[in-house]
Amino acid sequence: MHEMSTVIRLVNMASSVAVENNATSVKKIKVAIGEMTGVLPEYVRKYYPEAVKGTMLEGSELEIEEVPLLGECQECQEKFRPDKSNDYACPKCHSSNCKILQGRKTELVSIAFE
C-alpha cells in the first residue's frame, strides 16, 4: 500500500507551501487522484488524520477530486476513456495509438490557510 507515503508527500508539500506563505495553520487541502495511479481515495481519507497529527494541517479538511482516465487517439484525435471494454483502443478508428491526457497523476491542487 503506497497510499500512506502519498499522503505524507502531500502533507509535506502543503506544509512547505503554508510555511513559505507565513501561514499559521492549514484549513483545507484539495488533491486530485488519477484513476491510473493505483492510489485508492478511501485509503487516503483513512490515513490523512494520522498523517497530519502534530502538524499545521491537524484538523484540516481533505477534499479529493477523482480524475478519470482520458486518452486521445493520435490518428483521429478522438478523445475517449481507454478501458477493457474497448481494448484500450480508439472507439472511432480502432487505433491503439493513444496519448493519455489525464488520470495518471496524484497532485496537490489547492491549499486554504491562515
C-alpha positions, -999 to +999 in steps of 0.1 A: +000+000+000+016+032-011-013+055+000+004+064+033+036+075+015+014+095-009-005+112+020+028+120+037+042+135+005+010+157+000+011+168+037+048+178+033+041+197+001+011+215+017+032+223+049+060+237+027+036+260+008+020+272+040+054+279+057+065+298+025+034+320+029+038+326+066+006+307+074-001+296+110-025+268+101-040+250+071-077+247+069-082+226+038-063+209+011-076+197-022-059+168-040-065+152-074-061+115-077-059+100-111-077+067-119-045+051-132-023+060-102-032+030-081-039+053-052-072+045-036-090+076-023-107+057+006-072+049+020-060+085+015-090+096+035-083+069+062-046+078+066-049+116+064-059+123+100-030+103+113-005+119+089-014+154+099-012+149+137+011+174+152+015+194+120-001+227+110-026+206+090-040+190+120-078+194+120-078+204+083-103+192+058-092+169+029-111+172-004-104+146-030-111+150-067-111+117-085-097+122-121-109+097-147-086+083-173-088+102-206-070+094-238-067+110-272-063+089-304-031+101-322-047+090-355-081+107-355-079+130-324-109+113-308-110+118-270-121+087-251-118+067-220-095+038-226-105+006-208-111-031-212-145-026-229-127-010-259-095-030-256-078+003-248-082+013-285-100+043-301-137+036-304-139+057-336-110+044-357-098+014-335-062+026-334-042+017-304-020+048-308-033+067-278-019+095-258-030+097-221-043+132-213-053+128-177-057+103-149-021+093-143-011+118-115-018+125-079-013+161-071-019+189-046-045+212-063-051+239-036-045+249+000-065+271+022-046+285+052-045+313+077 
